[in-house]
Amino acid sequence: MMEDLLLKIIWDVALFLIMIGIGMLVAWLKNNLGVEAMRRVQAEWENIQLITKLAIKYAEQAYRNYGGAKKKEAALAFLSRELAQLGLKVSTETMSDLIEAILREIKDELGEEWAKAIEDDSNFIEENH
């Protein structure tokens, strides 16, 4: 009788510990999977921003003799094509807003240096072609 009671207590404690372990495992998995998803989203966002900067530079160089609307159209086409190749879906409106925001950021950071850098790049390209 005493042995049965002791065995039941050991079994109940073991089940209790197993349940706690499972709860901790589930919490850990939720935490880590959530963190990984956030890391993926952050990396994707950083890639989109980088590609947008490249699209702006491309448009500034390739369409330097055209106005802003033509450059923006070229940047949108470049950005759309590159994002599609990566399997990233971004609306045209979002891409347009992103181009405007990043271009404003670049111009605020660099001011006149931005125009000079684009001009220098253009001259280098012309001299080497």
Beta strands, then each sheet from edge to edge (+ up, - down):
end
